[in-house]
Amino acid sequence: MADELQFAGHLPETDLLETKMSQLLRRVRSGEATLNLAEYAEYALMLAIVLTITLLTAAMIGRNSHHVISEISKQLS
């Protein structure tokens, strides 16, 4: 079945993925693996979103821990 698909000009899904990965590895080894402007923009946007979520989470944890420490100090005094 797989031979029939290859002879027909169609690769099974796993072979297609392997082909793409081998092409990518060949480009990386030869130094031709460059990103275009759209890919840089996409990575920059993802980085900005991750940093925003991280900073907001840290701020929320900081506010909550301040409240807990204040309550503990009130109970101790």
DSSP file (Angstrom, degrees, kcal/mol; ACC not computed):
  #  RESIDUE AA STRUCTURE BP1 BP2  ACC     N-H-->O    O-->H-N    N-H-->O    O-->H-N    TCO  KAPPA ALPHA  PHI   PSI    X-CA   Y-CA   Z-CA
    1    1 A M     >        0   0    0      0, 0.0     4,-2.0     0, 0.0     5,-0.2   0.000 360.0 360.0 360.0 -46.6    0.0    0.0    0.0
    2    2 A A  H  >  +     0   0    0      1,-0.2     4,-2.2     2,-0.2     5,-0.2   0.885 360.0  52.7 -64.8 -37.0    2.8    2.4    0.9
    3    3 A D  H  > S+     0   0    0      1,-0.2     4,-2.4     2,-0.2    -1,-0.2   0.886 107.3  52.3 -64.3 -37.8    4.7    1.6   -2.2
    4    4 A E  H  > S+     0   0    0      1,-0.2     4,-1.6     2,-0.2    -1,-0.2   0.903 109.5  49.1 -64.7 -40.2    1.6    2.3   -4.3
    5    5 A L  H  <>S+     0   0    0     -4,-2.0     5,-2.5     1,-0.2     4,-0.3   0.899 111.9  48.3 -66.9 -39.7    1.2    5.7   -2.7
    6    6 A Q  H ><5S+     0   0    0     -4,-2.2     3,-1.3     1,-0.2    -2,-0.2   0.902 111.4  49.4 -67.9 -39.7    4.8    6.6   -3.3
    7    7 A F  H 3<5S+     0   0    0     -4,-2.4    -1,-0.2     1,-0.3    -2,-0.2   0.810 105.9  57.8 -68.4 -28.0    4.7    5.5   -6.9
    8    8 A A  T 3<5S-     0   0    0     -4,-1.6    -1,-0.3     2,-0.3    -2,-0.2   0.521 123.4-105.2 -79.2  -3.3    1.5    7.6   -7.4
    9    9 A G  T < 5S+     0   0    0     -3,-1.3     2,-0.4     1,-0.3    -3,-0.2   0.503  88.0 112.4  93.4   4.4    3.5   10.7   -6.3
   10   10 A H      < -     0   0    0     -5,-2.5    -1,-0.3    -6,-0.2    -2,-0.3  -0.930  52.8-152.7-113.9 134.3    1.8   10.8   -2.8
   11   11 A L        -     0   0    0     -2,-0.4     5,-0.1    -3,-0.1    -9,-0.0  -0.827  25.9-108.4-101.8 142.6    3.7   10.1    0.4
   12   12 A P     >  -     0   0    0      0, 0.0     4,-2.3     0, 0.0     5,-0.2  -0.247  40.0-101.9 -59.6 160.8    2.1    8.8    3.5
   13   13 A E  H  > S+     0   0    0      1,-0.2     4,-2.1     2,-0.2     5,-0.2   0.868 121.0  49.2 -58.4 -41.4    1.7   11.4    6.3
   14   14 A T  H  > S+     0   0    0      1,-0.2     4,-2.5     2,-0.2    -1,-0.2   0.901 111.5  49.2 -67.7 -39.2    4.7   10.0    8.3
   15   15 A D  H  > S+     0   0    0      2,-0.2     4,-2.3     1,-0.2    -1,-0.2   0.876 109.5  52.9 -65.8 -35.6    7.0   10.0    5.3
   16   16 A L  H  X S+     0   0    0     -4,-2.3     4,-2.4     2,-0.2    -2,-0.2   0.910 110.1  47.5 -64.9 -42.4    5.9   13.5    4.4
   17   17 A L  H  X S+     0   0    0     -4,-2.1     4,-2.7     2,-0.2    -2,-0.2   0.920 112.2  49.6 -64.5 -43.5    6.8   14.7    7.9
   18   18 A E  H  X S+     0   0    0     -4,-2.5     4,-2.6     1,-0.2    -2,-0.2   0.888 110.1  51.8 -62.3 -37.9   10.1   12.9    7.8
   19   19 A T  H  X S+     0   0    0     -4,-2.3     4,-2.2     2,-0.2    -2,-0.2   0.927 111.0  46.7 -64.5 -44.8   10.8   14.5    4.4
   20   20 A K  H  X S+     0   0    0     -4,-2.4     4,-2.4     2,-0.2    -2,-0.2   0.912 113.3  49.1 -63.8 -41.9   10.1   18.0    5.8
   21   21 A M  H  X S+     0   0    0     -4,-2.7     4,-2.7     1,-0.2    -2,-0.2   0.908 111.0  49.3 -65.4 -41.1   12.2   17.4    8.8
   22   22 A S  H  X S+     0   0    0     -4,-2.6     4,-2.2     2,-0.2    -1,-0.2   0.881 111.0  50.4 -66.8 -35.6   15.1   16.1    6.7
   23   23 A Q  H  X S+     0   0    0     -4,-2.2     4,-2.2     2,-0.2    -2,-0.2   0.912 111.4  48.7 -65.0 -41.5   14.8   19.2    4.5
   24   24 A L  H  X S+     0   0    0     -4,-2.4     4,-2.5     2,-0.2    -2,-0.2   0.926 111.4  49.0 -63.8 -44.6   14.9   21.4    7.5
   25   25 A L  H  X S+     0   0    0     -4,-2.7     4,-2.6     1,-0.2    -1,-0.2   0.894 110.2  51.6 -62.3 -39.4   17.9   19.7    9.0
   26   26 A R  H  X S+     0   0    0     -4,-2.2     4,-1.8     1,-0.2    -1,-0.2   0.909 111.1  47.8 -62.8 -41.6   19.7   20.0    5.6
   27   27 A R  H  X>S+     0   0    0     -4,-2.2     5,-2.3     2,-0.2     6,-0.9   0.887 111.7  50.0 -67.0 -38.3   18.9   23.7    5.6
   28   28 A V  H ><5S+     0   0    0     -4,-2.5     3,-0.8     4,-0.2    -2,-0.2   0.928 110.8  49.1 -65.7 -44.4   20.1   24.2    9.2
   29   29 A R  H 3<5S+     0   0    0     -4,-2.6    -1,-0.2     1,-0.2    -2,-0.2   0.864 113.4  46.4 -62.8 -35.8   23.4   22.3    8.5
   30   30 A S  H 3<5S-     0   0    0     -4,-1.8    -1,-0.2    -5,-0.2    -2,-0.2   0.541 113.7-116.3 -86.5  -5.2   24.1   24.4    5.4
   31   31 A G  T <<5S+     0   0    0     -3,-0.8    -3,-0.2    -4,-0.7    -4,-0.1   0.634  84.7 115.3  82.7  13.9   23.2   27.7    7.1
   32   32 A E      < +     0   0    0     -5,-2.3     2,-1.9    -6,-0.2    -4,-0.2   0.394  36.2 110.1 -95.3   3.1   20.3   28.4    4.9
   33   33 A A        +     0   0    0     -6,-0.9     2,-0.3    -5,-0.1    -1,-0.1  -0.547  45.3 155.9 -83.0  81.3   17.7   28.2    7.6
   34   34 A T        -     0   0    0     -2,-1.9     2,-0.3     0, 0.0    -2,-0.0  -0.779  36.7-130.7-106.9 152.2   16.7   31.8    7.8
   35   35 A L        -     0   0    0     -2,-0.3     2,-0.1     1,-0.0    -2,-0.0  -0.746  17.4-133.6 -99.1 147.3   13.5   33.3    9.1
   36   36 A N     >  -     0   0    0     -2,-0.3     4,-2.0     1,-0.1     3,-0.3  -0.419  34.1 -94.7 -91.4 176.3   11.5   35.8    7.2
   37   37 A L  H  > S+     0   0    0      1,-0.2     4,-2.3     2,-0.2     5,-0.2   0.856 122.8  55.1 -61.4 -38.1   10.0   39.0    8.7
   38   38 A A  H  > S+     0   0    0      1,-0.2     4,-2.1     2,-0.2    -1,-0.2   0.882 107.6  49.7 -64.6 -37.8    6.6   37.4    9.4
   39   39 A E  H  > S+     0   0    0     -3,-0.3     4,-2.4     2,-0.2    -1,-0.2   0.903 110.3  50.2 -68.8 -40.4    8.2   34.6   11.4
   40   40 A Y  H  X S+     0   0    0     -4,-2.0     4,-2.4     1,-0.2    -2,-0.2   0.913 111.1  49.6 -61.5 -41.6   10.2   37.1   13.5
   41   41 A A  H  X S+     0   0    0     -4,-2.3     4,-2.3     2,-0.2    -2,-0.2   0.894 110.2  50.8 -64.2 -39.6    7.0   39.0   14.2
   42   42 A E  H  X S+     0   0    0     -4,-2.1     4,-2.3     2,-0.2    -2,-0.2   0.925 111.9  46.3 -64.3 -44.8    5.2   35.9   15.2
   43   43 A Y  H  X S+     0   0    0     -4,-2.4     4,-2.4     2,-0.2    -2,-0.2   0.884 112.0  51.7 -65.3 -38.3    8.0   34.9   17.6
   44   44 A A  H  X S+     0   0    0     -4,-2.4     4,-2.4     2,-0.2    -2,-0.2   0.903 110.2  49.0 -64.3 -41.0    8.1   38.4   19.0
   45   45 A L  H  X S+     0   0    0     -4,-2.3     4,-2.3     2,-0.2    -2,-0.2   0.923 111.5  48.6 -64.7 -44.2    4.4   38.4   19.6
   46   46 A M  H  X S+     0   0    0     -4,-2.3     4,-2.4     1,-0.2    -2,-0.2   0.909 111.8  49.8 -62.5 -41.2    4.5   35.0   21.4
   47   47 A L  H  X S+     0   0    0     -4,-2.4     4,-2.6     1,-0.2    -1,-0.2   0.909 110.1  50.6 -63.4 -42.2    7.4   36.2   23.5
   48   48 A A  H  X S+     0   0    0     -4,-2.4     4,-2.3     1,-0.2    -2,-0.2   0.900 110.9  48.7 -62.9 -40.9    5.5   39.4   24.5
   49   49 A I  H  X S+     0   0    0     -4,-2.3     4,-2.4     2,-0.2    -2,-0.2   0.925 112.3  47.8 -65.6 -44.1    2.4   37.3   25.4
   50   50 A V  H  X S+     0   0    0     -4,-2.4     4,-2.4     1,-0.2    -2,-0.2   0.919 113.0  48.4 -63.4 -43.7    4.4   34.9   27.6
   51   51 A L  H  X S+     0   0    0     -4,-2.6     4,-2.7     2,-0.2     5,-0.2   0.897 110.9  51.0 -64.0 -39.7    6.3   37.8   29.3
   52   52 A T  H  X S+     0   0    0     -4,-2.3     4,-2.5     2,-0.2     5,-0.2   0.934 111.8  46.2 -62.9 -46.7    3.0   39.6   30.0
   53   53 A I  H  X S+     0   0    0     -4,-2.4     4,-2.2     1,-0.2    -1,-0.2   0.902 113.4  50.2 -63.3 -40.5    1.4   36.5   31.5
   54   54 A T  H  X S+     0   0    0     -4,-2.4     4,-2.4    -5,-0.2    -2,-0.2   0.927 112.4  45.8 -63.8 -45.6    4.5   35.8   33.6
   55   55 A L  H  X S+     0   0    0     -4,-2.7     4,-2.3     2,-0.2    -2,-0.2   0.899 113.1  49.5 -66.5 -40.4    4.7   39.4   34.9
   56   56 A L  H  X S+     0   0    0     -4,-2.5     4,-2.3    -5,-0.2    -1,-0.2   0.894 111.6  49.4 -65.6 -38.6    1.0   39.5   35.7
   57   57 A T  H  X S+     0   0    0     -4,-2.2     4,-2.5    -5,-0.2     5,-0.2   0.924 111.3  48.8 -65.2 -43.9    1.2   36.2   37.6
   58   58 A A  H  X S+     0   0    0     -4,-2.4     4,-2.3     1,-0.2    -2,-0.2   0.899 111.9  49.2 -63.1 -40.2    4.2   37.4   39.6
   59   59 A A  H  X S+     0   0    0     -4,-2.3     4,-2.5     2,-0.2    -1,-0.2   0.907 111.3  49.3 -65.7 -40.9    2.4   40.6   40.5
   60   60 A M  H  X S+     0   0    0     -4,-2.3     4,-2.3     2,-0.2    -2,-0.2   0.911 112.2  47.6 -65.4 -42.0   -0.7   38.7   41.6
   61   61 A I  H  X S+     0   0    0     -4,-2.5     4,-2.7     2,-0.2     5,-0.2   0.897 111.3  52.4 -64.8 -39.4    1.3   36.3   43.7
   62   62 A G  H  X S+     0   0    0     -4,-2.3     4,-2.0    -5,-0.2    -2,-0.2   0.917 110.5  46.5 -63.0 -44.1    3.2   39.3   45.2
   63   63 A R  H  X S+     0   0    0     -4,-2.5     4,-1.9     2,-0.2    -1,-0.2   0.915 114.1  48.1 -64.3 -42.0   -0.1   41.1   46.2
   64   64 A N  H  X S+     0   0    0     -4,-2.3     4,-2.1     1,-0.2    -2,-0.2   0.906 111.4  49.3 -66.8 -41.6   -1.6   37.9   47.6
   65   65 A S  H  X S+     0   0    0     -4,-2.7     4,-2.5     1,-0.2    -1,-0.2   0.866 108.3  54.3 -67.7 -34.4    1.5   37.1   49.7
   66   66 A H  H  X S+     0   0    0     -4,-2.0     4,-2.2    -5,-0.2    -1,-0.2   0.916 109.1  48.6 -62.6 -42.0    1.6   40.6   51.0
   67   67 A H  H  X S+     0   0    0     -4,-1.9     4,-2.1     2,-0.2    -2,-0.2   0.916 112.1  48.4 -64.2 -43.2   -1.9   40.3   52.2
   68   68 A V  H  X S+     0   0    0     -4,-2.1     4,-2.2     1,-0.2    -2,-0.2   0.913 111.7  48.8 -65.2 -43.5   -1.2   36.9   53.9
   69   69 A I  H  X S+     0   0    0     -4,-2.5     4,-2.3     1,-0.2    -1,-0.2   0.886 110.3  51.9 -65.2 -38.1    1.9   38.2   55.6
   70   70 A S  H  X S+     0   0    0     -4,-2.2     4,-2.0    -5,-0.2    -1,-0.2   0.913 109.7  49.2 -64.0 -42.2    0.0   41.2   56.9
   71   71 A E  H  X S+     0   0    0     -4,-2.1     4,-1.9     2,-0.2    -2,-0.2   0.902 111.2  49.5 -63.9 -41.1   -2.7   39.0   58.3
   72   72 A I  H  X S+     0   0    0     -4,-2.2     4,-1.9     1,-0.2    -2,-0.2   0.904 110.1  50.3 -64.8 -42.3   -0.2   36.8   60.1
   73   73 A S  H  X S+     0   0    0     -4,-2.3     4,-1.4     1,-0.2    -1,-0.2   0.860 109.6  51.9 -66.7 -33.9    1.6   39.8   61.6
   74   74 A K  H  < S+     0   0    0     -4,-2.0    -1,-0.2     1,-0.2    -2,-0.2   0.899 110.5  48.0 -66.4 -39.3   -1.8   41.1   62.9
   75   75 A Q  H  < S+     0   0    0     -4,-1.9    -2,-0.2     1,-0.2    -1,-0.2   0.829 110.8  51.3 -71.5 -30.9   -2.6   37.8   64.5
   76   76 A L  H  <        0   0    0     -4,-1.9    -1,-0.2     1,-0.2    -2,-0.2   0.774 360.0 360.0 -76.3 -26.6    0.9   37.6   66.1
   77   77 A S     <        0   0    0     -4,-1.4    -1,-0.2    -5,-0.2    -2,-0.2   0.479 360.0 360.0 -94.2 360.0    0.7   41.1   67.7
